[in-house]
């Protein structure tokens, strides 16, 4: 697996009209959906890694040999 990329913080222009901001938002939403439709199978392991590969996600909360308190 490759090293994750780091990006500079995005700067959104402060002089956009609400209509311009909505247009950019809608375009980016459509782009995101198109990328997901095309690459979902490849992206799933990156977005949701296999928990068994990293060990148990939930540690054991109780020792099965402990006495029950009731």
C-alpha positions in Angstrom: 0.0 0.0 0.0 1.3 3.5 -0.8 1.9 6.2 1.7 -1.1 8.5 2.2 -0.8 11.9 0.5 -0.9 15.1 2.5 -2.5 18.2 1.1 -2.3 21.8 1.9 -5.4 23.2 3.5 -7.9 24.3 0.9 -8.7 28.0 0.7 -12.3 28.8 -0.4 -12.6 32.3 -1.9 -14.6 34.6 0.4 -16.1 36.6 -2.5 -18.2 33.8 -4.1 -21.9 34.4 -4.3 -24.2 31.8 -2.7 -25.0 30.6 -6.3 -21.3 30.1 -7.1 -20.7 28.3 -3.8 -23.7 26.0 -4.5 -22.5 25.3 -8.0 -19.0 24.3 -6.8 -20.6 22.1 -4.0 -22.9 20.4 -6.5 -20.0 19.8 -8.9 -17.8 18.3 -6.2 -20.7 16.1 -5.0 -21.2 14.7 -8.5 -17.5 14.2 -8.9 -17.3 12.3 -5.6 -20.2 10.1 -6.6 -18.7 9.4 -10.0 -15.3 8.5 -8.5 -17.1 6.2 -6.0 -19.1 4.5 -8.7 -16.0 3.8 -10.8 -13.6 2.9 -8.0 -15.7 1.6 -5.1 -14.3 -1.9 -5.1 -10.7 -0.5 -5.1 -11.5 2.1 -2.4 -13.4 0.0 0.1 -10.2 -1.6 1.6 -8.7 1.9 1.9 -11.8 3.4 3.5 -12.7 0.4 5.7 -9.7 -1.8 6.3 -10.2 -5.4 7.3 -10.4 -5.4 11.1 -8.9 -8.9 11.3 -5.7 -7.7 9.7 -5.2 -5.2 12.5 -6.2 -7.4 15.4 -9.4 -7.2 17.3 -11.1 -3.8 17.1 -12.9 -4.4 20.4 -10.7 -5.5 23.3 -12.1 -8.2 25.6 -14.0 -6.3 28.4 -14.3 -9.3 30.7 -12.2 -12.2 31.7 -14.3 -15.3 31.2 -12.7 -16.8 34.3 -13.8 -14.0 36.6 -16.5 -14.7 39.2 -19.9 -13.3 38.3 -21.0 -10.6 40.8 -24.5 -12.0 41.2 
